[in-house]
Structure formats: C-alpha cells, structure tokens
Amino acid sequence: MIYTVTLNPSIDYIVRLDKVLIGSVNRMDSDDKFAGGKGINVSRVLKRLGIENTATGFIGGFTGKFITDILEEEGISSHFVEVEQDTRINVKIKADAETEINGPGPEISSQKLEELEKFLSSLTSGDTVVFAGSSPKNLGNVVYKKLIGLTRKTGAQVVCDFEGQTLLDSLEFEPLLVKPNNHELGDIFGVKLESLDQIESYARQILDKGAQHVIISMAGDGALLVTRDGAYFAKPIKGNVKNSVGAGDSMVAGFTGEFVRSGDVIQAFKWGVACGTATTFSDDLATADYIKEIYEKVEVEKI
C-alpha cells in the first residue's frame, strides 16, 4: 500500500478578480475550494491513475471534514489523526498579481503526535510512504526525522518531497525518491545552476548522501532523473501553462505509483513527467485521460 502523509493540510480557497483594491470592498468574479496539501495532492493523482492509497496526517474541525469528505467522494481511503483545532484555510488571490495568505494550522499535542507515530510504526516492508510539505508550526519540520525514522524501521520505503535542510535531513534514511527543482537544488549547495551537466553533478551529490533516485524538475526546460546507473533527460512538452500548484506533487504521484507497481524506474520517470506536465496544463490536478494523453508525448533519453 502507498500512504501519503500530510501533517498540515488545508482548504485551498481560490479567489479570482481583476484587481485588488486595498482598503476597499472587493467583489470576486469566481471562487473554488479544493482539498489542499502536498500529500493529499499525491493521493488524489494516484487515485486518478487507478492506484489505491491511504491519506494520513492531522485533521480537525469543519474544515477538516471538508477535506475528508472530498477524499471519500473520490474513493480515497484515509486514516487521519483528529485534532481539536480546525485544519487551516489557505487563500490564493488570483488578480492582476497573484497573492497567497496561508493559515498557520492547528497546534498538535504530544498525545496526537504519538497516535500518528504508532500508526506509522505499524506499517510493513511492503508499504511505501510519501512525506511531503510543511509541518504545523509547533512541531517544526524537525519532526519529520522521527516520523521517517519510525517508518523506515518497519522496512517500508519512503519518498521525501521537501526543500532545503529538511530534504538534507531525510537523506540518512535512504529515500526512494527526492524531487527538488533546479532552483531548490542550487540553494541547497549555495550555487546557481546554469547547465544540465551542473544539475546532474549536484544531483549526484544528493545520491551520494543517501537518496536512491533524484528527479530535478526544471519547469519549461524538462526534467532530469539521476540514478546510480545513469542520468535520463525528459524533453519539455509544449502547452498552455495554467497552473503550477500541484504539478510537483503530481510528478511524485506518477513516479511513485508506477515504481511501486512495476519497479521500472524509466517508466516511473515517464509517468511522473506526464502527471506533472498534465497538471501544469490544467486548471486543477490533471484528469486520468489527460495524463494518458500527455504520456504519449513524453520523450526520455539517456545522457
């Protein structure tokens, strides 16, 4: 089974209007509400690919119920730890400029944290767990070291979609996959990466530190998979970019789902690229049909 861990999920409230006038009443043209959080996005895309999975993490209040209701409607099982405070709401204002206002999320008690630790400790070597996104403020991202460590003790594989120090901290647990973009990879090492050779070189340092596979996403310039056996470049696919939210999560879902299914790393990379690209060209997370359409356009070459 694939599990996704979202420690600080959200309702993503999208508001659209032509222009925001500060200090005045603004009337929106349209709005949408989505179940948000990186792990939840992974779960939703996995389900669209026909891959069963279970979403876990912390959830609370009427906002949390909105998220679990959405997951239930989409046929995704969940095993969240319920907390007293409401799950957060993130407001994304799409106007002449794009603005985000993100909620802090609930405080997590030591008792609730222990409940999640107990659940993760009950997994088996046949499981794969995706850890993604930020943690509630009172826990801090350092909590991931303990949670990932407990998971790895069961023999389960882990996929870690983090930035910066949190990504570096995860490498001691030999994650199946990490997926920084080219800018995040450069920031980790304090360099500006300007060529594919440079990107591959620094990605190999991530491998040397423990990762089993590294995917570097490069937006409109394609993506690079680096393994111990070689490096593989996915050529960029042309299309109308509509959405950056969830594209990286979709890539993680595509890779993880196919790798768990077949063990074929190149096919997993191709499905990851297809999922990420399809979401980029969609208003929300990509549909199964569109992902399959984009998959036919994915070209991967060994470099």
Disulfide bonds with the S-S distance in Angstrom:
none
